């Protein structure tokens, strides 16, 4: 017997993420109008984080039937991503899907009631090819980096980092203000959120939470894990744990703070000082 989601649970899962796919690398809109004015098309799936029946991906025998069919065990995805996560349950484990769910719901919560800006609105009129700096960025040292406006779709701008081929798409709704300066200085794009480096996948991601002010928060948000966490998540690379009071020394020796899928760096609590995960590459 399969512990499937009820229709009310499916509707709640979709609504809690604004009908967008919860995969942070996708975020596709999953509903829209049909030609029939009385009907709508739905391309979304209420996916199970742990399978609804034995033998399914990520099945957890310890859960009760009502827990398997509860909203807490559900994740709203587009059809493509739903198939992807179930076809590769090792890569897309429970911890990762729970992070997707939490990030997508937090993003939707942050956007509720906020008017989306227009690409042609004053202050968000950025011409292709102009140089900009972006704030806030985590790690904060990248706020000194320059970007080029690569394109504007009307709903989002694509920026390219001038010292690499890295690009990021930033929705207009996330741009809080644009400041222009004299003497050919780059414009300053201020975000209603933050631009976050993600070590997993080596990419930039726009997240809804702004970093906390002050020098002690220059590395952004952290979360507690255990020493075995990188192995369980099958992360590859050269890693080391660095005492927090020696973090500056570790970074000066060519190490980089490792940022997880949700944009948080990893710490293990210690009896006297926490340990921070660092990597041989950004």
N, C-alpha and C positions, 0 to 999 in steps of 0.2 A: 504494500500500500504506500502511496506517495503522499507526503504531507505538503500539498500545494498551497499557495497563497490564495486567500479569498479576494474577490473583486475590490472590497474596501481597502484591503492591505495594498493591493497593486496601485490603486489610485493614490493612496497616501505616499507610497514610495516615489511615484512620479512627481507628485506635487511638492514633496520636500526638497527636490533638487531642481525645481523649475522646469520639469520635463526635458532636462538635458542629460545626456549620457554622463555617468559618474566617473568614467575613465578620464583622468586629467590630461591625457594626450589626445583625447577625442572631443568630448564636450559637444557632440552633435545634438541638435534639436530633434526630438523624437516624435513630435506631433505637429499637425498643421491641417489646413483645410483640404477637403476633396472638392471636385467640381460640383457635386451635389451640395447646395448651401446648408442642408440639414445634417451633413455628415462630416466627420474628421478622419484623417489618416493617422494611425499610430504605428511607429516603428520601434517602440520601446519594449523592453522586456524586464519583468520583475525577476531578477536572477537570484538564485539561492547562494548565499555565502558558503554555507555547508549544505550538502545535497539533501534533497527531499526524501530520498530513499536509499537503502543500502546499495553499494556498488557505484553510486554517483560520485562526482568530483568533490573532494574535501568532506566526505561524509563523516559525521561525528555521532557515534553510537550512543554517547552519553546524554545527548539532548532528548528532551521529551518531545512528543509529536507537536504539542502546542508551541514549543520553542522553535521547532523547525519551520513552522508556518507563521511565525510572528514577524512583525516589521523589522525587529532588530537583526533578523537573519536574512534580510532582503537587501538588494542593491539594484538600483535602476540603471540599466544599460541600453545602448542601442543594440539592434540584432547582431551586428558584426562583432561588437565587443563581448556580448553575451556568449556567442559561439567560441570566441577566442579564449576566454577565461576558463570555459569548461573543457576545452580541448587540450589545455596545458595547465593542469591543476598544480603541478610542482612549481612552475614559474609564478602562477597567480594564486598564491596561498591565502589562507584566511587573514593573516595579519595585514597583507597588502590590500585586500579587498575592503577590510574594515577602515583602513586609512583613506582609501578612495571615497568610501561612504561618508566619513566624517568631514573630509575636505570639501566634497560637493555640497553637503548640507550647510556647512559654514559659509561657503561662497553664496549660496542662495539666500541664507539668512541675512547676509551683509547687503544684498542687493534689493531686498524687499522694500518697496516704498520709495526707492530712489529713482529719479528721472534719468533716463539714459541720455547722455549728451549727443548732439548731432555732429557729424563729421565736418559740417560747414559752419559750426558755431564759432563766434569770435573767441580767441584764446585757444582753440584746438585746431586752428588752421595752420597746419605744418606742411610746407612744400617739400616735394621729393628732393632728396639730395642735400638738405640742410643738415648741419651738425648740431647735435643736442647732447646734453647730459641728462641722466634720469635719476630721480630720487623718489622714495628711498629704494636702495638696493641692498641685499644681503648676499654675501659679505659686504660691509659698508665701504671697504676700500675701493670697490668698483664704482662708487659714485663719482670718482675722478675720471672715469673712462668716458670717451666720446663715442657716440653712435651716429649713424646716418639714417635719415628717413628714407626707407627704400620704396615704400608704396603706401597708398591709402585707399581702402576699399569703401570708405564712407562710414563703416561701422568699426573699423579697426585700422591701426597703423602697424606696418612692419618696420622694425628697426634692425640695422646691421651694425655689429660691433666693429669699430674701425681697425682694431688690431687683430681681427680674425674674421672668419666667414660666419661666425655665429649670428643667428637672427632670432628675434622674438616678435610675436604678434601681440599687441596690446589693444584690447577693446577701448573704444573712445569713452565708454562709460567708466573706465578706470582712470582716465586722465582728469585730474582735479584742477590743474592750472598749468599754464605755459608762460614762462618769463623770458622776455627777449632783452638782450643787452647790446650796448654799443661796441665799437672797435672789433667787429667781426667775431666776437666771443660766441661760443655755442649757446643756444637757447637751453633753458632749464625746464624739463618736463617733470611735473610733480604728480605723483600717483595717489589715488584713493585706495591704498593697499601697498603692496611692495613687489618689486621684481626680485625673484629668488633664484639663486643658483641651486640646481639639483645635481648632486654628484652621480646618482643613479641615472644612467642614460645621458649624462653630460649635456644638460640643456638648461635653458632659462624658462621660468614659469612665473606667471602673474598670480599672486595670491592676495586674498582679501584683507589679511591682518597687516597693519603697519608695525614695524619694529618698535620696541620700546625705546624711548630717548635715553641718552647718556652713554658715556664711553664703556660702561660695563656691559652694554647690550650690543656691542658692535658686531657680534657674530650671530645675532638673531635669536630665535627660539630653540630650546633644547627639549629633549625628553629622556626619561630614564629607561634604560634597557639593561640586559645582563651581558657578560663578556662573550657569551655564545651567540648573541644576536646576529652578527654579520655572517657567521657560518650557516645558521638556520635560514637566513634570507638568501643564501647562495650568492652573496656579493663577491666579486672577484677583484683582485688588486693586492697591493702591499699595504697592510694596515698595521697600526700600532695604537696602544692606549697611552695617552700622555696625561700626567698630573695637571690639573687645572692651573695650579700655581706656577707651572713651567710651560704653559701653553705658548706664550710668546717666544720662548727659546725654541720649542719644537717647530713653530712656524718659520722662524728665521733660518732653520736648517733645511728648508725646502719641503716641509710637510704642509698639508692642507687639511682644514677641517672638512669632515665628510658629512654631507647633507643628504638625508633620506628622502624618499618619495614625497613626503608631506612637507618638505622644506625645513625640517628640524634636524639639528645635529644631535649626536648620541652621547650620553653620559652614563657612567656607572657610579652609583653612590659608594663612597668609601668611608671608613671610620674617621678619617681626619680630613680628606680632600677627595673630590670627585675626579674620575678619570674621563677624558674626552677622546673619542675616536678620531684619529688623523690618518691621512692617506698619502701615498706618494704622488698622487695627481689630484688636481682640483675636484 
